[in-house]
Amino acid sequence: MPDSGGQEMVAFLGARPDPRLLDEDLDNLPAAEQRREPEPVSHGHNRLVAAGSFMTGASLIGGALLTLYAIWRLAFHSGGALDIALVVLGAVLVATHWGWVHVAEYVGISLDERETRALTRRAGEWLASIEPYPRFSVTTSVLADASTRVERVLHRPLLTARGTFTFERETTAERVLGADASAEEIADVVETMRRRARLDSDRQRELWEAASSTYRARLLHAQDEEERLAAQRAAAAALSEHINESLREPPLVE
């Protein structure tokens, strides 16, 4: 049987996932449900800054050479309007050479901010998809004496003081297989426990969906607190009915 009573789910109706599930509480979810965003790599930013630095150097050196060349032509070859224009152009390049770095940095920061917004959006979408029903998982570890410990872990939803929910981990059962246990024996025990964990997790998800779908349907028409309480009572009734139906069904065959 599952390790958590279904009727406790009613307390989580309307609660939102706590932002701590994105970082410090993430490990309290089953490993298969955890999502870790890779650190953004600013290749575009770095290339833009490098290009800006190159353009800065090129503008400074090119502008200086252009100015000196135009002055030389004016001084020794009686240059005309074109050489005067080259002097002005060279002076402008020298005077504004640092602008390339600032432009590149500004564009790079804009790219970084866009990537950060995309990461934040994806994280928010993933967080909103988490539902507060108990999950079960199985973990294995090797002890100092070379024996293998297999643990059944309950990932229990927990309401916070802010009205959000997070999860906590609790080991509810364990089995230790001695160092002389064969690989086939260990694999059989792990697979049996994992199959049971999947079945219990699926049952808890079905209970939550039965309650939350009824609650959301009734809440669409709720105008005041009394009607919201009525929606909660309807959800609790749907949950109770689903539990009773499950009890009348034949046991699952693994």
Protein Blocks (a to p, Z undefined) as FASTA:
>chain_A
ZZbdfklmmmmgoiacdfklmmmmmmmpcfklpccddddddfklmmmmmmmmmmmmmmmm
mmmmmmmmmmmmmmmnopafklmmmmmmmmmmmmmmmmmmmmmmmmmmmmmmmmmmmmmm
mmmmmmmmpccdddddddddddfkopacdddddddddddfkopacdddddfbdcdddfkl
cfklmmmmmmmmmmmmmmmmmmmmmmmmmmmmmmmmmmmmpcbfklmmmmmmmmmmmmmm
mmmmmmmpccddZZ
